[in-house]
Amino acid sequence: MIVDERIVDYIHSLETRNSDILETIEQEALKERVPIIRKEMQSFLKVLLLLKRPKRILEIGTAVAFSAILMSEYTEEDCIIDTIENYEKRIQKAKENIRCAGKEGRIHLLERDAMEWMRKLSGPYDVIFVDAAKAQYLSYFPEVIRLLKKGGMLISDNVLQEGGIMESRFAVERRDRTIHSRMREYLYLIKHDKRLETAVVPIGDGASVSIKKE
């Protein structure tokens, strides 16, 4: 837990309900242990979208389409969301959820490898939301920066690893060291790349928001 658990509980107590379809998807995901964005990240994302008012969004990591549907509810009807998922079991559930939400016309599910898809896409995107395998964020970056328009917003979720990101790699379990080191590289990159202005925020499992300046 990055933030004091009592503060998180209090913030959660202030939350209002999502739409019925989102509430249903969230309960099913929690039951099946499918990772979706946390309550505080949901609120943060809603505010960012209302501020940005994007027309094109790219999401890397659909899971069961919870966040894609949430983003569709907090953007205008002409906003198109391309979302990429590689895990077959989740692809089928995502398709079902998108259909149940009546969002097939706005949410385009791109199946299989994210890098292959990004190389094919032309952009530009107003918002890119990265919420996939954490070890791959660094690999995705060159394509992400290519696809993001000037003034566009890059949102990256789960960047602080429950606070473990601040630890030495030798304090991290051996199996997690590659993810740990690559995420640290990613955070350094997005904070120091001159094309971006980035804030790292300790909410949920950590999030970063970057604006492309050039």
C-alpha positions in Angstrom: 0.0 0.0 0.0 1.5 3.3 -1.1 -0.8 5.6 0.8 -2.0 5.0 4.4 -4.8 2.4 4.2 -7.1 4.4 6.3 -6.9 7.3 3.9 -7.6 5.0 1.0 -10.6 3.6 2.8 -11.9 7.1 3.5 -11.5 8.1 -0.2 -13.3 5.0 -1.2 -16.2 5.9 1.2 -16.7 9.1 -0.8 -17.0 7.4 -4.2 -20.3 7.4 -6.1 -21.6 4.4 -8.1 -20.5 3.8 -11.6 -23.0 2.8 -14.3 -24.8 -0.5 -13.8 -22.7 -2.2 -16.5 -19.4 -1.0 -14.9 -20.6 -2.1 -11.5 -21.4 -5.6 -12.8 -18.1 -5.9 -14.7 -16.1 -4.7 -11.6 -17.8 -7.2 -9.3 -17.2 -10.1 -11.7 -13.6 -9.0 -12.2 -12.9 -8.9 -8.5 -14.6 -12.3 -8.0 -12.4 -13.8 -10.8 -9.3 -12.0 -9.7 -9.0 -10.1 -13.0 -7.0 -6.9 -12.5 -8.9 -3.7 -13.3 -8.1 -0.1 -12.4 -8.7 0.7 -8.7 -11.4 3.0 -7.4 -9.1 6.0 -6.9 -7.6 5.5 -10.3 -11.1 5.4 -11.8 -11.9 8.8 -10.4 -8.5 10.2 -11.5 -9.0 8.9 -15.0 -12.5 10.4 -15.3 -11.3 13.8 -14.3 -8.4 13.7 -16.8 -10.7 12.7 -19.6 -13.2 15.4 -18.8 -10.3 17.9 -18.9 -8.7 16.6 -22.0 -11.9 15.8 -24.0 -10.1 13.4 -26.4 -11.4 12.3 -29.8 -9.1 9.3 -30.2 -7.8 7.1 -27.4 -5.4 4.1 -27.5 -5.5 1.7 -24.6 -2.8 -0.9 -24.2 -4.2 -3.7 -22.0 -7.9 -4.2 -22.3 -8.4 -7.0 -19.8 -12.2 -7.4 -19.6 -12.8 -3.9 -21.1 -13.7 -2.2 -17.8 -11.5 0.8 -18.3 -12.4 1.1 -22.0 -16.1 1.2 -21.2 -15.4 3.7 -18.4 -13.5 5.9 -20.8 -16.3 5.8 -23.3 -18.7 7.0 -20.7 -16.5 10.1 -19.9 -15.9 11.2 -23.4 -18.0 12.5 -26.2 -20.0 10.2 -28.5 -17.6 10.9 -31.4 -14.5 9.7 -29.4 -13.1 6.4 -30.7 -11.2 4.0 -28.4 -8.8 1.5 -29.8 -7.9 -1.1 -27.1 -5.4 -3.9 -27.4 -5.5 -7.3 -25.6 -3.3 -10.4 -26.0 -4.9 -12.9 -23.6 -7.5 -15.0 -25.4 -9.6 -15.7 -22.4 -9.9 -12.0 -21.6 -10.5 -11.1 -25.2 -13.7 -13.1 -25.3 -15.0 -11.6 -22.1 -14.0 -8.1 -23.3 -16.0 -8.6 -26.4 -19.0 -9.7 -24.4 -18.8 -6.7 -22.1 -18.4 -4.2 -24.9 -21.5 -5.7 -26.6 -23.5 -5.6 -23.3 -22.5 -2.0 -22.9 -23.7 -1.2 -26.4 -20.2 0.3 -27.3 -19.3 -1.7 -30.3 -19.3 1.4 -32.5 -16.9 3.3 -30.3 -14.6 0.7 -28.8 -12.5 -1.2 -31.3 -10.9 -4.3 -29.7 -7.5 -5.2 -31.4 -6.6 -8.8 -30.6 -3.1 -10.2 -30.0 0.4 -8.6 -29.7 0.4 -4.9 -28.7 3.7 -4.1 -30.4 2.5 -5.6 -33.7 -0.6 -3.5 -33.5 1.2 -0.3 -32.5 3.5 -0.6 -35.5 0.5 -0.8 -37.8 -1.4 2.1 -36.3 -0.9 5.6 -37.7 -2.3 7.8 -34.9 -2.2 10.4 -33.7 -4.0 9.8 -30.5 -5.1 12.4 -28.0 -4.8 10.0 -25.0 -2.8 6.8 -24.7 -3.5 4.7 -21.6 -0.9 2.1 -20.7 -2.2 -0.6 -18.4 -0.5 -3.8 -19.5 2.4 -6.0 -18.5 4.6 -3.7 -16.5 7.9 -5.2 -17.9 6.8 -4.0 -21.4 6.2 -0.3 -20.7 9.7 0.5 -21.6 9.5 -1.5 -24.9 6.2 0.2 -25.8 7.6 3.7 -25.3 9.0 4.4 -28.8 5.7 3.5 -30.5 3.7 5.3 -27.8 5.6 8.6 -28.3 5.2 8.2 -32.1 1.5 7.7 -31.9 0.8 10.4 -29.3 0.0 13.8 -30.8 1.6 17.0 -29.7 -0.3 18.2 -26.6 -1.5 14.6 -26.1 -1.7 12.8 -22.8 0.1 9.6 -21.8 -1.4 7.9 -18.7 0.5 4.9 -17.3 -1.0 2.8 -14.5 0.7 0.6 -11.9 4.1 2.3 -12.0 5.1 2.2 -8.3 4.6 -1.5 -7.6 2.9 -1.1 -4.2 5.8 1.1 -3.2 8.5 -1.5 -4.0 9.8 0.6 -6.8 11.9 2.7 -4.3 13.7 -0.4 -3.0 17.1 -1.5 -4.2 16.9 -4.3 -6.8 18.6 -6.6 -4.2 15.7 -6.0 -1.8 13.3 -7.3 -4.4 12.6 -11.0 -4.9 14.7 -12.4 -7.7 11.6 -13.2 -9.9 10.5 -9.6 -9.8 13.9 -7.9 -10.5 13.4 -7.6 -14.2 10.1 -5.9 -13.8 11.5 -3.7 -11.1 14.5 -2.5 -13.1 12.6 -1.9 -16.3 9.9 0.1 -14.5 12.5 2.2 -12.8 14.0 2.8 -16.3 10.6 3.7 -17.7 9.9 6.2 -14.9 13.3 7.8 -15.4 12.7 8.0 -19.1 9.3 9.7 -19.0 10.6 12.2 -16.4 13.7 13.1 -18.4 12.6 12.9 -22.0 12.5 16.5 -23.2 9.4 15.8 -25.3 7.4 15.2 -22.2 6.3 16.9 -19.0 5.4 14.2 -16.5 3.9 13.9 -13.0 4.1 10.7 -11.0 1.2 10.4 -8.6 1.0 8.0 -5.6 -2.6 6.8 -6.1 -3.7 3.2 -6.5 -0.6 1.3 -7.4 1.0 4.5 -8.7 0.2 6.4 -11.9 2.0 8.8 -14.2 0.6 11.5 -16.5 2.7 12.9 -19.3 2.0 15.7 -21.8 3.8 15.6 -25.1 5.3 19.0 -25.6 6.8 18.5 -29.0 
